[in-house]
Amino acid sequence: MRGMKPVEACSCSDHIEADMLIEALHNQGISAYRQSKGSGDYMNLYMGTSVFGETIYVDEEDLPQAKEIIERITLPVTDDDISDEQLPAASPMRRAAKILCFLAALLLFLCALLPSLLELING
C-alpha cells in the first residue's frame, strides 16, 4: 500500500463550503482533507470563521476525478440559467412597504436630529 501524495484540488471561501465538497468527494470514494490558509485555524477557533479560506487536498491520482466532481457542484449560475418566467414579479404591495419603511426611517432620523437643530437655532 502506498502513501497519499496530496495535491491541491481547489480553494474554498470557508470551512463549511470545504466540508460540503469533501463530503461529496468521500461519497465518490475519493480521500480528501482540508487545511486552513494562513492563521485560519486560529480564526476558526476564535471567531468561528476565517477570512483566509480553506484548501482541499486529494491524492494526485484522484485529482482529475475530484476536479470534475468539484466543478459539477460549484458551477456558477448564469443569466441564461434563469428565465424571466422564473423571476418573481415585483408586487405593488412590496413596493409600497419599501416606501413606507423608507419614510419611517426618515421620520426617525429627523426626530433624532430635531432637538439638536432647535438648540442651535435658540442658541
N, CA and C atoms as a LAMMPS dump frame, in Angstrom:
ITEM: TIMESTEP
0
ITEM: NUMBER OF ATOMS
369
ITEM: BOX BOUNDS ff ff ff
-5.0000000000000000e+02 5.0000000000000000e+02
-5.0000000000000000e+02 5.0000000000000000e+02
-5.0000000000000000e+02 5.0000000000000000e+02
ITEM: ATOMS id mol type element x y z
1 1 1 N 0.846 -1.18 0
2 1 2 C 0 0 0
3 1 3 C 0.885 1.235 0
4 2 1 N 0.625 2.143 -0.907
5 2 2 C 1.434 3.353 -0.989
6 2 3 C 0.758 4.488 -0.24
7 3 1 N 1.535 5.476 0.131
8 3 2 C 1.002 6.629 0.839
9 3 3 C 0.34 7.617 -0.111
10 4 1 N -0.419 8.492 0.468
11 4 2 C -1.119 9.516 -0.309
12 4 3 C -0.149 10.626 -0.675
13 5 1 N -0.174 11.05 -1.929
14 5 2 C 0.616 12.198 -2.363
15 5 3 C -0.373 13.355 -2.57
16 6 1 N -0.533 14.207 -1.538
17 6 2 C -1.568 15.236 -1.608
18 6 3 C -1.23 16.353 -2.597
19 7 1 N -2.244 16.739 -3.37
20 7 2 C -2.146 17.885 -4.275
21 7 3 C -3.398 18.736 -4.067
22 8 1 N -3.252 20.024 -4.326
23 8 2 C -4.377 20.944 -4.133
24 8 3 C -5.436 20.713 -5.205
25 9 1 N -6.668 20.489 -4.759
26 9 2 C -7.781 20.296 -5.693
27 9 3 C -8.53 21.601 -5.926
28 10 1 N -8.743 22.374 -4.857
29 10 2 C -9.419 23.665 -5.002
30 10 3 C -9.288 24.469 -3.718
31 11 1 N -9.674 25.728 -3.812
32 11 2 C -9.722 26.619 -2.659
33 11 3 C -11.17 26.987 -2.399
34 12 1 N -11.513 27.102 -1.129
35 12 2 C -12.881 27.447 -0.73
36 12 3 C -12.854 28.701 0.129
37 13 1 N -13.989 29.367 0.178
38 13 2 C -14.056 30.602 0.949
39 13 3 C -14.142 30.347 2.446
40 14 1 N -14.715 29.212 2.856
41 14 2 C -14.82 28.922 4.284
42 14 3 C -14.866 27.413 4.525
43 15 1 N -14.843 27.041 5.807
44 15 2 C -14.787 25.616 6.145
45 15 3 C -16.106 24.904 5.854
46 16 1 N -17.204 25.622 5.811
47 16 2 C -18.493 24.99 5.516
48 16 3 C -18.524 24.512 4.067
49 17 1 N -18.119 25.39 3.153
50 17 2 C -18.058 25.013 1.739
51 17 3 C -17.07 23.863 1.54
52 18 1 N -15.927 23.947 2.221
53 18 2 C -14.914 22.895 2.103
54 18 3 C -15.451 21.558 2.607
55 19 1 N -16.155 21.574 3.735
56 19 2 C -16.71 20.329 4.276
57 19 3 C -17.754 19.719 3.344
58 20 1 N -18.554 20.558 2.7
59 20 2 C -19.552 20.049 1.753
60 20 3 C -18.874 19.373 0.567
61 21 1 N -17.822 20.004 0.04
62 21 2 C -17.11 19.419 -1.093
63 21 3 C -16.39 18.135 -0.699
64 22 1 N -15.789 18.134 0.478
65 22 2 C -15.092 16.93 0.954
66 22 3 C -16.078 15.778 1.129
67 23 1 N -17.255 16.077 1.648
68 23 2 C -18.279 15.035 1.804
69 23 3 C -18.678 14.461 0.444
70 24 1 N -18.829 15.331 -0.554
71 24 2 C -19.163 14.861 -1.907
72 24 3 C -18.04 13.999 -2.469
73 25 1 N -16.797 14.382 -2.22
74 25 2 C -15.659 13.586 -2.688
75 25 3 C -15.616 12.233 -1.987
76 26 1 N -15.844 12.237 -0.669
77 26 2 C -15.842 10.976 0.078
78 26 3 C -16.949 10.05 -0.418
79 27 1 N -18.104 10.616 -0.773
80 27 2 C -19.209 9.798 -1.292
81 27 3 C -18.849 9.121 -2.608
82 28 1 N -17.894 9.681 -3.333
83 28 2 C -17.434 9.09 -4.593
84 28 3 C -16.173 8.246 -4.399
85 29 1 N -15.781 8.021 -3.145
86 29 2 C -14.636 7.168 -2.853
87 29 3 C -13.291 7.861 -2.965
88 30 1 N -13.28 9.187 -2.919
89 30 2 C -12.029 9.947 -3.03
90 30 3 C -11.655 10.475 -1.65
91 31 1 N -10.455 10.12 -1.195
92 31 2 C -9.966 10.638 0.078
93 31 3 C -9.577 12.094 -0.096
94 32 1 N -10.015 12.924 0.834
95 32 2 C -9.717 14.352 0.762
96 32 3 C -9.679 14.926 2.169
97 33 1 N -8.974 16.025 2.31
98 33 2 C -8.956 16.755 3.574
99 33 3 C -8.792 18.236 3.276
100 34 1 N -9.106 19.049 4.275
101 34 2 C -8.988 20.499 4.109
102 34 3 C -7.935 21.037 5.065
103 35 1 N -7.356 22.148 4.663
104 35 2 C -6.37 22.805 5.507
105 35 3 C -6.608 24.301 5.409
106 36 1 N -6.609 24.963 6.558
107 36 2 C -6.824 26.406 6.578
108 36 3 C -5.606 27.128 6.05
109 37 1 N -5.856 28.239 5.381
110 37 2 C -4.765 29.07 4.879
111 37 3 C -4.34 30.039 5.978
112 38 1 N -3.08 30.394 5.966
113 38 2 C -2.574 31.386 6.917
114 38 3 C -2.876 30.994 8.348
115 39 1 N -3.381 31.95 9.114
116 39 2 C -3.744 31.681 10.507
117 39 3 C -5.228 31.362 10.619
118 40 1 N -5.776 30.744 9.588
119 40 2 C -7.197 30.427 9.539
120 40 3 C -7.676 29.524 10.649
121 41 1 N -6.843 28.559 11.091
122 41 2 C -7.254 27.675 12.18
123 41 3 C -7.505 28.466 13.457
124 42 1 N -6.651 29.427 13.739
125 42 2 C -6.831 30.246 14.932
126 42 3 C -8.094 31.091 14.817
127 43 1 N -8.337 31.632 13.628
128 43 2 C -9.532 32.442 13.414
129 43 3 C -10.793 31.583 13.541
130 44 1 N -10.739 30.349 13.043
131 44 2 C -11.889 29.451 13.173
132 44 3 C -12.188 29.159 14.639
133 45 1 N -11.151 28.974 15.444
134 45 2 C -11.354 28.718 16.868
135 45 3 C -11.862 29.959 17.587
136 46 1 N -11.288 31.101 17.279
137 46 2 C -11.608 32.33 17.998
138 46 3 C -12.95 32.909 17.574
139 47 1 N -13.201 32.985 16.261
140 47 2 C -14.394 33.66 15.764
141 47 3 C -15.404 32.725 15.093
142 48 1 N -15.041 31.48 14.875
143 48 2 C -15.951 30.553 14.223
144 48 3 C -15.875 30.583 12.708
145 49 1 N -15.115 31.504 12.173
146 49 2 C -14.931 31.604 10.727
147 49 3 C -13.583 32.252 10.454
148 50 1 N -13.143 32.158 9.23
149 50 2 C -11.847 32.712 8.864
150 50 3 C -11.959 33.44 7.537
151 51 1 N -11.241 34.53 7.412
152 51 2 C -11.222 35.279 6.153
153 51 3 C -10.178 34.709 5.197
154 52 1 N -9.392 33.762 5.666
155 52 2 C -8.301 33.228 4.861
156 52 3 C -8.727 32.099 3.929
157 53 1 N -9.843 31.445 4.22
158 53 2 C -10.318 30.368 3.364
159 53 3 C -9.68 29.029 3.69
160 54 1 N -10.055 28.039 2.889
161 54 2 C -9.603 26.663 3.077
162 54 3 C -9.107 26.108 1.746
163 55 1 N -8.167 25.191 1.827
164 55 2 C -7.675 24.49 0.644
165 55 3 C -8.009 23.018 0.795
166 56 1 N -8.54 22.423 -0.271
167 56 2 C -8.87 20.996 -0.261
168 56 3 C -7.769 20.243 -0.998
169 57 1 N -7.289 19.181 -0.359
170 57 2 C -6.24 18.346 -0.938
171 57 3 C -6.787 16.943 -1.194
172 58 1 N -6.371 16.367 -2.315
173 58 2 C -6.714 14.984 -2.669
174 58 3 C -5.438 14.285 -3.121
175 59 1 N -5.532 12.97 -3.278
176 59 2 C -4.399 12.209 -3.797
177 59 3 C -4.172 12.586 -5.263
178 60 1 N -2.909 12.608 -5.651
179 60 2 C -2.544 13.01 -7.012
180 60 3 C -3.279 12.178 -8.07
181 61 1 N -3.461 10.892 -7.816
182 61 2 C -4.142 10.016 -8.778
183 61 3 C -5.63 10.343 -8.912
184 62 1 N -6.223 10.884 -7.852
185 62 2 C -7.657 11.186 -7.853
186 62 3 C -7.97 12.606 -8.322
187 63 1 N -6.942 13.394 -8.622
188 63 2 C -7.151 14.809 -8.939
189 63 3 C -8.102 15.046 -10.112
190 64 1 N -7.948 14.377 -11.262
191 64 2 C -8.874 14.664 -12.372
192 64 3 C -10.339 14.399 -12.015
193 65 1 N -10.601 13.265 -11.356
194 65 2 C -11.975 12.939 -10.974
195 65 3 C -12.478 13.921 -9.912
196 66 1 N -11.612 14.298 -8.97
197 66 2 C -12.007 15.238 -7.921
198 66 3 C -12.357 16.597 -8.513
199 67 1 N -11.546 17.076 -9.452
200 67 2 C -11.825 18.366 -10.09
201 67 3 C -13.156 18.332 -10.837
202 68 1 N -13.447 17.211 -11.477
203 68 2 C -14.716 17.07 -12.204
204 68 3 C -15.903 17.143 -11.241
205 69 1 N -15.8 16.461 -10.116
206 69 2 C -16.871 16.468 -9.116
207 69 3 C -17.044 17.866 -8.544
208 70 1 N -15.942 18.504 -8.199
209 70 2 C -15.999 19.851 -7.632
210 70 3 C -16.586 20.83 -8.639
211 71 1 N -16.209 20.686 -9.89
212 71 2 C -16.71 21.571 -10.946
213 71 3 C -18.221 21.434 -11.103
214 72 1 N -18.718 20.201 -11.045
215 72 2 C -20.166 19.978 -11.173
216 72 3 C -20.927 20.606 -10.017
217 73 1 N -20.352 20.566 -8.826
218 73 2 C -21.034 21.094 -7.646
219 73 3 C -20.985 22.614 -7.613
220 74 1 N -19.886 23.191 -8.052
221 74 2 C -19.68 24.634 -7.888
222 74 3 C -19.896 25.43 -9.164
223 75 1 N -20.667 24.909 -10.112
224 75 2 C -20.923 25.656 -11.341
225 75 3 C -21.605 26.977 -11.01
226 76 1 N -21.125 28.078 -11.58
227 76 2 C -21.767 29.367 -11.312
228 76 3 C -23.106 29.464 -12.037
229 77 1 N -24.028 30.198 -11.44
230 77 2 C -25.323 30.44 -12.063
231 77 3 C -25.173 31.613 -13.015
232 78 1 N -25.595 31.421 -14.254
233 78 2 C -25.512 32.489 -15.247
234 78 3 C -26.907 33.015 -15.545
235 79 1 N -26.969 34.135 -16.252
236 79 2 C -28.252 34.722 -16.621
237 79 3 C -29.05 33.789 -17.52
238 80 1 N -28.367 32.96 -18.295
239 80 2 C -29.053 32.021 -19.178
240 80 3 C -29.783 30.936 -18.394
241 81 1 N -29.319 30.664 -17.156
242 81 2 C -29.936 29.622 -16.347
243 81 3 C -31.303 30.029 -15.806
244 82 1 N -31.552 31.332 -15.722
245 82 2 C -32.794 31.834 -15.144
246 82 3 C -33.586 32.545 -16.224
247 83 1 N -34.793 32.079 -16.465
248 83 2 C -35.64 32.751 -17.45
249 83 3 C -36.494 33.799 -16.749
250 84 1 N -37.066 34.708 -17.513
251 84 2 C -37.898 35.763 -16.946
252 84 3 C -39.136 35.196 -16.254
253 85 1 N -39.616 34.046 -16.718
254 85 2 C -40.797 33.447 -16.106
255 85 3 C -40.5 32.953 -14.69
256 86 1 N -39.239 32.618 -14.414
257 86 2 C -38.887 32.099 -13.102
258 86 3 C -38.691 33.204 -12.079
259 87 1 N -38.463 34.431 -12.529
260 87 2 C -38.244 35.532 -11.609
261 87 3 C -39.568 35.976 -11.008
262 88 1 N -39.604 36.232 -9.708
263 88 2 C -40.858 36.678 -9.109
264 88 3 C -41.191 38.096 -9.568
265 89 1 N -42.464 38.328 -9.813
266 89 2 C -42.903 39.66 -10.228
267 89 3 C -42.907 40.579 -9.015
268 90 1 N -42.495 41.824 -9.229
269 90 2 C -42.495 42.807 -8.149
270 90 3 C -43.939 43.201 -7.865
271 91 1 N -44.382 42.96 -6.644
272 91 2 C -45.768 43.274 -6.312
273 91 3 C -45.876 44.729 -5.87
274 92 1 N -47.015 45.368 -6.152
275 92 2 C -47.217 46.755 -5.717
276 92 3 C -47.187 46.879 -4.197
277 93 1 N -47.651 45.845 -3.492
278 93 2 C -47.64 45.892 -2.026
279 93 3 C -46.21 45.891 -1.495
280 94 1 N -45.355 45.146 -2.129
281 94 2 C -43.955 45.1 -1.693
282 94 3 C -43.295 46.459 -1.898
283 95 1 N -43.58 47.087 -3.021
284 95 2 C -43.027 48.416 -3.306
285 95 3 C -43.558 49.432 -2.296
286 96 1 N -44.839 49.357 -1.989
287 96 2 C -45.437 50.262 -1.013
288 96 3 C -44.817 50.056 0.367
289 97 1 N -44.542 48.811 0.725
290 97 2 C -43.922 48.523 2.02
291 97 3 C -42.515 49.105 2.09
292 98 1 N -41.772 49.029 0.986
293 98 2 C -40.424 49.608 0.963
294 98 3 C -40.482 51.121 1.126
295 99 1 N -41.422 51.76 0.442
296 99 2 C -41.567 53.22 0.553
297 99 3 C -41.954 53.598 1.969
298 100 1 N -42.878 52.853 2.571
299 100 2 C -43.303 53.126 3.939
300 100 3 C -42.139 52.971 4.923
301 101 1 N -41.322 51.952 4.746
302 101 2 C -40.146 51.755 5.609
303 101 3 C -39.159 52.898 5.448
304 102 1 N -38.962 53.353 4.222
305 102 2 C -38.057 54.476 3.984
306 102 3 C -38.571 55.734 4.673
307 103 1 N -39.871 56.012 4.56
308 103 2 C -40.446 57.198 5.194
309 103 3 C -40.358 57.106 6.717
310 104 1 N -40.571 55.921 7.277
311 104 2 C -40.458 55.74 8.725
312 104 3 C -39.023 55.973 9.188
313 105 1 N -38.06 55.475 8.439
314 105 2 C -36.651 55.689 8.793
315 105 3 C -36.291 57.16 8.696
316 106 1 N -36.795 57.842 7.678
317 106 2 C -36.547 59.275 7.519
318 106 3 C -37.152 60.055 8.672
319 107 1 N -38.365 59.699 9.091
320 107 2 C -39.02 60.357 10.215
321 107 3 C -38.233 60.153 11.507
322 108 1 N -37.753 58.936 11.746
323 108 2 C -36.942 58.672 12.943
324 108 3 C -35.654 59.492 12.933
325 109 1 N -35.026 59.592 11.777
326 109 2 C -33.8 60.376 11.654
327 109 3 C -34.073 61.846 11.962
328 110 1 N -35.158 62.383 11.411
329 110 2 C -35.492 63.792 11.648
330 110 3 C -35.852 64.042 13.103
331 111 1 N -36.552 63.105 13.741
332 111 2 C -36.89 63.248 15.16
333 111 3 C -35.638 63.226 16.031
334 112 1 N -34.661 62.454 15.655
335 112 2 C -33.407 62.41 16.409
336 112 3 C -32.598 63.675 16.189
337 113 1 N -32.72 64.277 15.013
338 113 2 C -31.95 65.461 14.661
339 113 3 C -32.607 66.748 15.138
340 114 1 N -33.922 66.756 15.294
341 114 2 C -34.677 67.963 15.623
342 114 3 C -34.226 68.642 16.917
343 115 1 N -34.03 67.945 18.033
344 115 2 C -33.585 68.634 19.256
345 115 3 C -32.249 69.37 19.072
346 116 1 N -31.342 68.784 18.341
347 116 2 C -30.052 69.437 18.108
348 116 3 C -30.222 70.682 17.256
349 117 1 N -31.08 70.625 16.255
350 117 2 C -31.332 71.794 15.408
351 117 3 C -31.994 72.912 16.195
352 118 1 N -32.961 72.572 17.045
353 118 2 C -33.631 73.587 17.863
354 118 3 C -32.656 74.243 18.829
355 119 1 N -31.755 73.461 19.377
356 119 2 C -30.75 74.009 20.296
357 119 3 C -29.821 74.97 19.577
358 120 1 N -29.448 74.655 18.339
359 120 2 C -28.596 75.547 17.55
360 120 3 C -29.319 76.841 17.207
361 121 1 N -30.596 76.737 16.869
362 121 2 C -31.366 77.921 16.489
363 121 3 C -31.611 78.822 17.692
364 122 1 N -31.978 78.259 18.832
365 122 2 C -32.29 79.04 20.03
366 122 3 C -31.039 79.497 20.768
367 123 1 N -29.92 78.977 20.413
368 123 2 C -28.639 79.391 20.954
369 123 3 C -28.393 78.856 22.289
